[in-house]
Amino acid sequence: MGLRKSKPVQPAEPEEPSLLEQSLGEVAFLLGQQQLAEAGDAFLRSLKVLEEQKEISGKELAALSTVLPAAFTALAWESPPLGRPAVQLAFGASALVARVATLARDQPEALQSTVLDLLQLCGAYMSSAWYPGSPLAYQTIDNNRYVLLLGEIMSQVLELPLEHRQVWGELAARCSTSDLWTSQFFLQQLQSLMTVWPLLSVPTATMLSGALLASCEDTSRFAAGNQLLERVLRFQQAWPKDAQGWEWQRPALVLLASGRPMAPAHSLATFFLARLPASTALSTAVTALSACLARDSGFYAQCAFTAFTGAQGPVPSLEIVSGLCETLCLELLPVHFLDMSVADLERERRTALRQVLVPRFCLAIGRCAAALPEEAQVARLAEHLEHWAMAVSLHAASGSSQPARRWFTFSVFFALSTIAREADIQQLAPRVLLKLLRAMSCVDMLREDSQEYRAMCLSIVESGCAREEGFRLELLSTLRELEANAVSARESSGAPLLAASSRLHFWLGMLANEVVIKHPMFTTIWPALVRMARAGDAVASRSVALAAMTFTQGGRGQRDGADVEAILEAGLDGFAAAEGEAMLKPLHVLVEAVTSQDLDFSKSIID
């Protein structure tokens, strides 16, 4: 009986290499042929394949571990000047490593030891190729953007020891930043720099800060207006709030003392010097900046001055402070912005010039206003602000609820309220307080309600009333003026009517002050209160409430029978004309006030 023949074992078919393996095999072949540019292009094709994958297989990892070190070794032997083939290879290889790091970052489970080992291996080879002062390090920053991205990603891998993360940060910082300000990928480079900066050694950070400051002095490379300033302000926005920036001290002081024309670089210098604690260096900085401002009070000088806001900055000059006000009203938040398309206005809204400079300018104007002579306070600040606020309130788009237009109108309100909040109102002339109050009456319809805002407005009234008779008379005179404007505006519609009614409503609230009510000339506005009470609107409601307050604050004896009868009759007419019950509460308060002088109705007039 013969043995049964067994079937021969068929050899397993070799596994088809993946697309990534095939692409990396092509890279290896091209590197072997010293075809560096073609190998760089093949790396980019590998990058495209890897971008469509969510994980890396063991074989692919092995191929990467072979090809990438070979590429970086070839680059390490390159000598200046760096040719296009080496540039292409460096770009493609660094981009592929950055993709591996991104894949690991976005999917933490992929951060297995083998992937980290590959990334650390690449970091070692790259450090040899991108050594300090190397041709690769001195490429344009856009060519090195993936090196910076690698530094950003790897410096945040907490699985790595601190010293290893610092190595990645130093690698990123070796890349030349001389063209950061003109970079096509500025925001990406900025984010990478801000991420690695805390890990840099003091010498590296000092070298980097000096290079950045020097490279942003030259505005000739920027054809588009304030593009350089926009990027300098973005840099300031991105700087960590709790970081002082000692490394910027020396280059910043050198710049201020150089006597060079004011440029965006001066704003960057003063931004960092203002963060220093009180010291000899800070005093030196203030002296140097004061000398700069004595020579120039233009826009860049204003930006440098306001970057010192909050610190013990230089003494403000008339030219600087009045220039701040003009720039705020005519350049940063000009009325013609409301004529823009929504898309254009939205772009302005997103700029650092609006986000950074508007708050800074307002803070500086408010804090410096009292340092000016009284005539300058009126003519160079208060009148500008009132005309600006009036123009905004009368614009046809001022009442729009569209987000971009609403941003603009609220920004105007925010600007005025910030100036008023920051100002030392006890040191401002009563005439200035009145102008400031008139400006705020224009933007009251644009506000978002707050107790702080109402308290601030009433404190301005109290300060002016306590110091000057003329202020109290002007308060009453302004009410008559605003009532006449409201009557004229009823013949039109839209923004003029809304603005006139809002200003009148605001001003009635400001008259709810005991000193004003007891003034002998208060009787001159009684006919106006009677006329306004008949309308049955929000202004009528406030007019009746103010009339009620006069009986409790001044006593019924101050009003004769005809006055009482006139306001009661007007209030009833207003109640009949009103929609809803808006007039019910103030009319009830008035009746109670007439019959009893023991009630306090102050709250009803200012709520």
C-alpha positions as CSV (number, residue, x, y, z in Angstrom):
1,M,0.0,0.0,0.0
2,G,1.7,3.2,-1.1
3,L,1.9,6.4,0.8
4,R,-0.5,9.1,-0.1
5,K,1.2,12.0,-1.8
6,S,0.7,15.3,0.0
7,K,-0.1,18.4,-1.9
8,P,2.9,20.7,-2.4
9,V,2.8,23.8,-0.2
10,Q,2.2,26.9,-2.4
11,P,4.6,29.7,-1.5
12,A,2.7,32.8,-0.1
13,E,2.4,35.6,-2.6
14,P,4.5,38.6,-1.6
15,E,2.4,41.4,-0.1
16,E,1.9,44.3,-2.4
17,P,3.8,47.4,-1.0
18,S,1.5,50.2,-0.1
19,L,1.4,53.4,-2.1
20,L,3.5,55.2,0.6
21,E,6.2,52.4,0.5
22,Q,6.3,52.7,-3.3
23,S,6.7,56.4,-3.1
24,L,9.4,56.2,-0.5
25,G,11.2,53.5,-2.6
26,E,11.3,56.1,-5.4
27,V,12.8,58.6,-3.0
28,A,15.5,56.1,-1.9
29,F,16.4,55.4,-5.6
30,L,16.6,59.1,-6.5
31,L,18.8,59.9,-3.4
32,G,21.1,57.1,-4.5
33,Q,21.4,58.8,-7.9
34,Q,22.1,62.1,-6.2
35,Q,19.0,63.6,-7.9
36,L,18.1,65.8,-4.9
37,A,15.5,68.0,-6.6
38,E,13.7,65.0,-7.9
39,A,13.9,63.3,-4.5
40,G,12.3,66.4,-3.0
41,D,9.4,66.2,-5.4
42,A,9.0,62.5,-4.6
43,F,8.9,63.4,-0.9
44,L,6.0,65.8,-1.6
45,R,4.2,63.0,-3.5
46,S,4.8,60.8,-0.4
47,L,3.4,63.6,1.7
48,K,0.2,63.6,-0.5
49,V,-0.2,59.9,0.1
50,L,0.3,60.2,3.8
51,E,-2.2,63.0,4.1
52,E,-4.9,60.5,3.0
53,Q,-3.9,58.0,5.7
54,K,-4.9,57.9,9.3
55,E,-2.1,55.6,10.5
56,I,1.4,54.3,9.5
57,S,2.1,50.6,9.2
58,G,5.2,49.0,10.5
59,K,6.7,48.6,7.1
60,E,6.0,52.2,6.2
61,L,7.6,53.3,9.4
62,A,10.7,51.2,8.6
63,A,10.9,52.8,5.1
64,L,10.5,56.3,6.7
65,S,13.3,55.5,9.2
66,T,15.6,54.6,6.2
67,V,14.8,57.4,3.7
68,L,14.5,60.4,6.0
69,P,17.9,60.1,7.7
70,A,19.5,59.5,4.3
71,A,17.9,62.8,3.0
72,F,19.0,64.8,6.0
73,T,22.5,63.4,5.8
74,A,22.8,64.5,2.2
75,L,21.6,67.9,3.2
76,A,24.1,68.2,6.1
77,W,26.9,68.0,3.5
78,E,25.6,70.9,1.4
79,S,27.8,73.9,1.3
80,P,26.7,77.5,0.4
81,P,25.3,78.8,-1.7
82,L,22.3,76.5,-1.3
83,G,21.1,75.3,-4.7
84,R,17.6,74.7,-5.8
85,P,17.9,70.9,-5.6
86,A,18.9,71.0,-1.9
87,V,16.2,73.6,-1.2
88,Q,13.6,71.3,-2.8
89,L,14.9,68.2,-0.9
90,A,14.9,70.1,2.5
91,F,11.4,71.3,1.9
92,G,10.0,67.9,0.9
93,A,11.7,66.0,3.7
94,S,10.8,68.4,6.5
95,A,7.2,68.6,5.2
96,L,6.9,64.7,5.4
97,V,8.4,64.7,9.0
98,A,5.9,67.4,10.0
99,R,3.1,65.3,8.6
100,V,4.1,62.3,10.7
101,A,4.3,64.6,13.7
102,T,0.9,66.1,12.9
103,L,-0.6,62.6,12.5
104,A,0.7,61.7,15.9
105,R,-0.5,64.9,17.5
106,D,-4.0,64.7,16.2
107,Q,-4.3,61.0,17.1
108,P,-2.6,60.5,20.4
109,E,-3.0,56.7,20.2
110,A,-0.5,56.8,17.3
111,L,2.1,58.3,19.7
112,Q,3.6,54.9,20.2
113,S,7.2,54.6,21.0
114,T,8.2,53.6,17.5
115,V,6.7,56.8,16.0
116,L,8.4,59.0,18.7
117,D,11.6,57.2,18.1
118,L,11.4,58.0,14.4
119,L,10.6,61.7,15.1
120,Q,13.5,61.9,17.6
121,L,15.8,60.3,15.1
122,C,14.8,62.8,12.5
123,G,15.3,65.6,14.9
124,A,18.9,64.5,15.5
125,Y,19.7,64.4,11.8
126,M,17.9,67.7,11.2
127,S,19.9,69.4,14.0
128,S,23.1,68.4,12.1
129,A,21.8,69.8,8.8
130,W,20.1,73.0,10.3
131,Y,23.1,73.9,12.5
132,P,23.4,77.5,13.6
133,G,24.4,79.7,10.6
134,S,24.0,76.9,8.1
135,P,22.7,77.5,4.6
136,L,19.5,75.6,5.5
137,A,18.9,77.8,8.5
138,Y,19.4,80.9,6.5
139,Q,16.8,80.1,3.9
140,T,13.6,82.2,3.7
141,I,11.3,81.5,6.6
142,D,8.6,80.2,4.2
143,N,11.0,77.5,3.0
144,N,11.6,76.5,6.6
145,R,8.0,76.7,7.7
146,Y,7.7,72.9,8.3
147,V,10.8,73.1,10.5
148,L,9.1,75.7,12.6
149,L,5.9,73.6,12.6
150,L,7.9,70.6,13.8
151,G,9.3,72.7,16.6
152,E,5.9,73.8,17.6
153,I,4.4,70.3,17.6
154,M,7.3,68.4,19.2
155,S,7.9,71.0,21.9
156,Q,4.4,70.2,23.2
157,V,4.8,66.4,23.4
158,L,4.8,65.9,27.1
159,E,5.9,62.3,26.7
160,L,9.3,63.7,25.9
161,P,11.7,64.9,28.6
162,L,12.0,68.7,28.9
163,E,15.5,68.8,27.5
164,H,14.4,67.0,24.3
165,R,11.5,69.4,23.8
166,Q,14.0,72.3,24.3
167,V,16.1,70.8,21.5
168,W,13.1,71.0,19.1
169,G,12.5,74.6,20.2
170,E,16.1,75.5,19.5
171,L,16.0,73.9,16.1
172,A,13.0,76.0,15.1
173,A,14.7,79.2,16.5
174,R,17.8,78.6,14.3
175,C,15.7,79.4,11.2
176,S,16.3,82.9,10.0
177,T,13.4,85.2,10.9
178,S,14.7,88.2,8.9
179,D,11.7,87.9,6.5
180,L,9.1,86.9,9.1
181,W,7.3,90.2,8.6
182,T,6.9,89.7,4.9
183,S,6.1,85.9,5.1
184,Q,3.3,84.6,3.1
185,F,2.5,82.3,6.0
186,F,3.0,84.9,8.7
187,L,0.3,83.7,11.2
188,Q,1.4,80.1,11.0
189,Q,5.1,81.1,11.6
190,L,4.0,83.4,14.5
191,Q,2.1,80.6,16.2
192,S,5.1,78.4,15.9
193,L,7.5,81.0,17.4
194,M,5.2,81.8,20.3
195,T,4.9,78.1,21.1
196,V,8.6,77.4,21.2
197,W,9.7,80.7,22.7
198,P,9.3,79.7,26.4
199,L,11.6,76.8,25.8
200,L,14.5,78.8,24.3
201,S,17.7,79.5,26.1
202,V,18.4,83.1,27.1
203,P,21.1,83.6,24.4
204,T,18.8,82.2,21.7
205,A,15.8,84.3,22.8
206,T,18.0,87.4,22.9
207,M,19.4,86.8,19.4
208,L,15.9,86.1,18.1
209,S,14.4,89.2,19.6
210,G,17.2,91.4,18.3
211,A,16.8,90.0,14.8
212,L,13.0,90.4,14.8
213,L,13.2,94.0,16.0
214,A,15.9,94.9,13.4
215,S,14.0,93.4,10.5
216,C,10.8,95.3,11.2
217,E,12.4,98.7,11.0
218,D,12.4,98.7,7.2
219,T,9.0,99.7,6.0
220,S,10.1,100.0,2.4
221,R,9.3,96.3,1.7
222,F,5.7,96.9,2.4
223,A,3.7,98.5,-0.4
224,A,0.3,98.2,1.3
225,G,0.1,100.9,3.9
226,N,0.0,99.6,7.4
227,Q,0.6,95.9,6.6
228,L,3.9,95.9,8.7
229,L,2.2,97.6,11.6
230,E,-0.7,95.1,11.4
231,R,1.8,92.2,11.7
232,V,3.7,93.9,14.5
233,L,0.4,94.3,16.4
234,R,-0.5,90.6,15.8
235,F,2.9,89.7,17.3
236,Q,2.0,91.8,20.4
237,Q,-1.4,90.1,20.6
238,A,0.2,86.7,20.5
239,W,2.8,87.4,23.2
240,P,1.8,85.6,26.4
241,K,0.3,88.1,28.9
242,D,2.3,86.8,31.8
243,A,5.7,86.9,30.0
244,Q,7.8,90.0,30.6
245,G,10.3,89.6,27.7
246,W,13.6,90.6,29.4
247,E,15.4,89.5,26.2
248,W,13.9,92.4,24.3
249,Q,15.3,95.1,26.7
250,R,18.6,95.8,25.1
251,P,17.7,95.9,21.4
252,A,14.6,97.9,22.3
253,L,16.6,100.5,24.2
254,V,19.1,100.7,21.4
255,L,16.4,101.4,18.9
256,L,14.8,104.2,20.9
257,A,18.1,105.8,21.5
258,S,19.2,105.6,17.9
259,G,17.2,108.6,16.7
260,R,15.9,106.8,13.7
261,P,12.5,107.8,12.2
262,M,9.5,106.4,14.0
263,A,8.4,103.1,12.5
264,P,6.3,100.0,13.6
265,A,9.4,98.7,15.3
266,H,9.1,101.5,17.9
267,S,5.7,100.2,18.9
268,L,7.2,96.7,19.3
269,A,10.1,98.1,21.4
270,T,7.9,100.2,23.7
271,F,5.5,97.2,24.1
272,F,8.2,95.2,25.7
273,L,9.8,98.0,27.6
274,A,6.5,98.9,29.2
275,R,6.3,95.3,30.7
276,L,9.5,95.9,32.7
277,P,9.1,96.6,36.5
278,A,10.1,100.0,37.8
279,S,13.8,100.1,37.3
280,T,16.7,102.2,35.9
281,A,16.0,100.5,32.5
282,L,12.4,101.6,32.6
283,S,13.4,105.2,33.4
284,T,15.9,105.1,30.6
285,A,13.2,103.8,28.2
286,V,10.8,106.6,29.2
287,T,13.5,109.2,28.6
288,A,14.4,107.8,25.2
289,L,10.8,107.6,24.1
290,S,10.1,111.1,25.3
291,A,13.0,112.3,23.0
292,C,11.5,110.3,20.1
293,L,8.0,111.9,20.7
294,A,9.5,115.4,20.8
295,R,10.7,114.9,17.3
296,D,7.6,113.2,15.9
297,S,3.9,113.1,16.9
298,G,2.7,111.2,13.8
299,F,0.8,107.9,13.6
300,Y,3.8,105.6,14.4
301,A,4.7,107.9,17.3
302,Q,1.1,107.6,18.6
303,C,1.3,103.8,18.4
304,A,4.6,103.7,20.3
305,F,3.2,106.1,23.0
306,T,0.0,104.0,23.5
307,A,2.0,100.8,23.8
308,F,3.2,102.3,27.1
309,T,-0.3,102.6,28.4
310,G,-0.5,101.2,31.9
311,A,3.1,101.8,32.6
312,Q,4.9,104.8,34.0
313,G,5.1,106.3,30.5
314,P,6.3,109.7,29.2
315,V,4.6,112.9,29.9
316,P,2.0,113.4,27.1
317,S,2.3,116.4,24.9
318,L,-0.6,118.4,23.3
319,E,0.4,117.2,19.8
320,I,0.4,113.5,20.8
321,V,-2.9,113.5,22.8
322,S,-4.8,115.6,20.2
323,G,-3.3,113.5,17.5
324,L,-4.7,110.4,19.3
325,C,-8.2,111.8,19.2
326,E,-8.0,112.7,15.5
327,T,-6.6,109.3,14.6
328,L,-9.3,107.5,16.5
329,C,-12.1,109.5,14.9
330,L,-10.7,109.8,11.4
331,E,-8.6,106.7,10.8
332,L,-9.4,103.9,13.3
333,L,-13.1,104.2,13.5
334,P,-14.1,106.8,10.8
335,V,-17.8,107.3,10.1
336,H,-17.5,106.3,6.4
337,F,-16.9,102.7,7.6
338,L,-20.7,102.5,7.8
339,D,-20.8,103.1,4.0
340,M,-18.7,100.1,3.4
341,S,-20.0,96.8,2.2
342,V,-20.6,94.2,4.9
343,A,-17.7,92.1,3.7
344,D,-15.2,95.1,3.7
345,L,-16.4,96.1,7.2
346,E,-16.0,92.6,8.4
347,R,-12.4,92.6,7.2
348,E,-11.7,95.9,9.1
349,R,-13.3,94.4,12.2
350,R,-10.8,91.5,12.2
351,T,-7.7,93.6,11.8
352,A,-5.3,94.1,14.7
353,L,-5.4,97.8,14.0
354,R,-9.0,97.9,15.3
355,Q,-8.6,95.1,18.0
356,V,-5.4,96.5,19.5
357,L,-5.1,100.2,18.8
358,V,-8.7,101.3,19.5
359,P,-8.6,100.2,23.2
360,R,-5.1,101.5,23.6
361,F,-5.9,104.9,22.1
362,C,-9.0,105.3,24.2
363,L,-7.1,104.4,27.4
364,A,-4.4,106.9,26.6
365,I,-6.9,109.7,25.6
366,G,-8.8,109.2,28.9
367,R,-5.7,109.1,31.1
368,C,-3.9,112.0,29.4
369,A,-6.8,114.4,28.9
370,A,-6.4,116.2,32.2
371,A,-2.8,117.0,31.4
372,L,-3.8,119.4,28.7
373,P,-4.8,123.1,29.1
374,E,-8.5,123.7,29.4
375,E,-8.8,125.3,25.9
376,A,-7.1,122.3,24.4
377,Q,-9.3,119.9,26.3
378,V,-12.3,121.5,24.7
379,A,-11.1,122.3,21.2
380,R,-8.8,119.3,20.6
381,L,-10.6,116.6,22.4
382,A,-14.2,117.1,23.6
383,E,-15.4,118.9,20.4
384,H,-13.9,116.2,18.2
385,L,-15.5,113.5,20.2
386,E,-19.0,115.2,20.1
387,H,-18.9,115.8,16.4
388,W,-17.8,112.2,15.7
389,A,-20.4,110.7,17.9
390,M,-23.1,112.9,16.4
391,A,-22.1,111.9,12.8
392,V,-22.3,108.2,13.7
393,S,-25.7,108.5,15.4
394,L,-27.2,110.3,12.4
395,H,-25.9,107.8,9.8
396,A,-28.6,105.8,8.2
397,A,-26.9,102.5,9.1
398,S,-26.4,103.4,12.8
399,G,-29.4,101.4,13.9
400,S,-28.5,98.3,11.9
401,S,-28.5,94.9,13.7
402,Q,-26.2,93.4,11.1
403,P,-23.2,92.1,13.1
404,A,-20.4,94.0,11.3
405,R,-22.3,97.3,11.5
406,R,-23.3,96.6,15.0
407,W,-19.7,96.0,15.9
408,F,-18.8,99.4,14.5
409,T,-21.5,101.4,16.3
410,F,-20.8,99.5,19.6
411,S,-17.1,100.2,19.1
412,V,-17.8,104.0,19.0
413,F,-19.9,103.7,22.2
414,F,-17.1,101.6,23.8
415,A,-14.5,104.2,22.8
416,L,-16.4,107.1,24.4
417,S,-17.3,105.2,27.6
418,T,-13.7,104.0,28.0
419,I,-12.4,107.6,27.6
420,A,-14.9,108.8,30.2
421,R,-14.2,105.9,32.6
422,E,-10.4,106.4,32.4
423,A,-10.4,110.2,32.7
424,D,-9.9,111.9,36.0
425,I,-13.2,113.9,35.8
426,Q,-12.3,116.0,38.9
427,Q,-9.4,117.4,36.9
428,L,-11.4,118.0,33.7
429,A,-12.9,121.4,33.1
430,P,-16.7,121.6,33.5
431,R,-17.0,122.7,29.9
432,V,-15.2,119.5,28.9
433,L,-17.5,117.4,31.0
434,L,-20.5,118.9,29.3
435,K,-19.1,118.2,25.9
436,L,-18.3,114.7,26.9
437,L,-21.8,114.2,28.2
438,R,-23.2,115.6,25.0
439,A,-21.1,113.1,23.0
440,M,-22.3,110.2,25.2
441,S,-25.9,111.3,24.6
442,C,-25.3,110.7,20.9
443,V,-24.2,107.1,21.4
444,D,-26.6,106.1,24.2
445,M,-28.8,104.4,21.7
446,L,-25.8,102.2,20.7
447,R,-25.0,101.0,24.2
448,E,-25.3,97.7,26.0
449,D,-26.9,98.5,29.4
450,S,-24.8,98.3,32.5
451,Q,-24.9,99.7,36.0
452,E,-21.3,101.0,35.6
453,Y,-22.1,103.0,32.6
454,R,-25.1,104.7,34.2
455,A,-23.2,105.4,37.4
456,M,-20.3,106.9,35.3
457,C,-22.7,109.3,33.5
458,L,-24.3,110.5,36.8
459,S,-20.9,111.0,38.4
460,I,-20.0,113.3,35.5
461,V,-23.2,115.3,36.2
462,E,-22.4,115.4,39.9
463,S,-18.9,116.6,39.4
464,G,-19.9,119.4,37.0
465,C,-22.8,120.6,39.1
466,A,-20.7,120.7,42.3
467,R,-18.0,122.9,40.6
468,E,-19.7,125.5,38.4
469,E,-23.0,127.3,38.1
470,G,-22.6,127.5,34.3
471,F,-22.5,123.7,34.0
472,R,-26.0,123.5,35.7
473,L,-27.4,126.2,33.4
474,E,-25.9,124.4,30.3
475,L,-27.6,121.2,31.4
476,L,-31.0,122.9,31.3
477,S,-30.2,124.8,28.1
478,T,-29.2,121.6,26.4
479,L,-32.5,120.0,27.2
480,R,-34.4,122.8,25.5
481,E,-32.0,122.5,22.5
482,L,-32.5,118.7,22.3
483,E,-36.3,119.0,22.5
484,A,-36.3,121.5,19.6
485,N,-34.1,119.1,17.6
486,A,-36.5,116.2,18.4
487,V,-39.5,118.3,17.2
488,S,-37.7,119.0,13.9
489,A,-36.7,115.4,13.5
490,R,-40.4,114.3,13.7
491,E,-40.8,115.7,10.2
492,S,-38.3,113.0,9.0
493,S,-37.9,109.4,10.0
494,G,-35.1,106.8,10.4
495,A,-31.8,107.7,12.0
496,P,-32.4,111.4,12.7
497,L,-35.6,110.8,14.6
498,L,-34.1,107.9,16.5
499,A,-31.0,109.8,17.4
500,A,-32.9,112.9,18.5
501,S,-35.3,110.9,20.7
502,S,-32.5,108.9,22.2
503,R,-30.4,111.9,23.1
504,L,-33.5,113.6,24.7
505,H,-34.3,110.4,26.7
506,F,-30.7,110.3,27.9
507,W,-30.6,114.0,28.9
508,L,-33.8,113.7,30.9
509,G,-32.1,111.0,32.9
510,M,-29.0,113.2,33.5
511,L,-31.3,116.0,35.0
512,A,-32.4,113.6,37.8
513,N,-30.0,115.4,40.1
514,E,-31.1,117.2,43.3
515,V,-28.8,120.2,42.7
516,V,-30.2,120.6,39.2
517,I,-33.9,120.2,40.3
518,K,-33.5,122.7,43.0
519,H,-31.9,125.3,40.7
520,P,-34.1,128.4,40.3
521,M,-33.8,128.1,36.5
522,F,-35.3,124.6,36.5
523,T,-38.7,126.2,36.0
524,T,-37.6,127.2,32.5
525,I,-37.8,123.6,31.2
526,W,-41.2,122.9,32.7
527,P,-43.1,123.8,29.5
528,A,-40.8,121.4,27.7
529,L,-41.6,118.6,30.2
530,V,-45.3,119.2,29.7
531,R,-45.0,119.1,25.9
532,M,-42.9,115.9,25.9
533,A,-45.2,114.2,28.4
534,R,-48.1,114.2,25.8
535,A,-46.3,112.0,23.3
536,G,-46.8,108.8,25.2
537,D,-43.4,107.3,24.2
538,A,-40.3,106.6,26.2
539,V,-39.4,110.2,26.3
540,A,-42.8,111.1,27.7
541,S,-42.5,108.4,30.4
542,R,-39.1,109.9,31.5
543,S,-40.5,113.4,31.4
544,V,-43.3,112.5,33.7
545,A,-40.9,110.7,36.1
546,L,-38.6,113.7,36.2
547,A,-41.6,116.0,36.9
548,A,-42.6,113.7,39.8
549,M,-39.1,113.8,41.2
550,T,-39.3,117.6,41.4
551,F,-42.2,117.4,43.9
552,T,-40.2,115.2,46.3
553,Q,-36.8,116.9,45.9
554,G,-38.0,120.5,45.6
555,G,-41.3,120.4,47.4
556,R,-44.7,121.1,46.1
557,G,-44.4,124.8,47.0
558,Q,-41.9,125.2,44.2
559,R,-44.6,124.3,41.7
560,D,-47.8,126.4,41.4
561,G,-51.2,125.0,40.8
562,A,-51.0,125.6,37.0
563,D,-47.8,123.6,36.8
564,V,-49.3,120.7,38.6
565,E,-52.4,120.8,36.5
566,A,-50.5,121.1,33.3
567,I,-48.2,118.1,33.9
568,L,-51.0,115.9,35.2
569,E,-53.1,116.7,32.2
570,A,-50.1,116.1,29.8
571,G,-49.4,112.8,31.6
572,L,-53.0,111.6,31.1
573,D,-52.8,112.6,27.5
574,G,-49.6,110.6,27.2
575,F,-51.1,107.6,28.9
576,A,-54.0,107.7,26.4
577,A,-51.6,108.0,23.4
578,A,-49.2,105.3,24.7
579,E,-49.2,101.8,23.4
580,G,-49.3,99.4,26.2
581,E,-48.7,100.4,29.8
582,A,-45.4,102.3,29.4
583,M,-46.9,105.4,30.9
584,L,-48.7,103.8,33.8
585,K,-45.9,103.5,36.3
586,P,-44.5,107.1,35.9
587,L,-48.0,108.6,36.0
588,H,-48.8,106.7,39.1
589,V,-45.5,108.0,40.6
590,L,-46.5,111.5,39.6
591,V,-49.9,111.3,41.3
592,E,-48.4,109.9,44.4
593,A,-45.7,112.6,44.4
594,V,-48.2,115.4,44.1
595,T,-50.2,114.1,47.0
596,S,-47.3,113.1,49.2
597,Q,-43.8,114.6,49.3
598,D,-42.4,111.8,51.5
599,L,-41.6,109.4,48.7
600,D,-38.2,109.2,47.0
601,F,-38.5,108.8,43.3
602,S,-34.9,109.2,42.3
603,K,-34.6,105.6,41.2
604,S,-37.6,105.8,38.9
605,I,-36.0,108.5,36.8
606,I,-32.7,106.8,36.2
607,D,-33.7,103.2,35.9
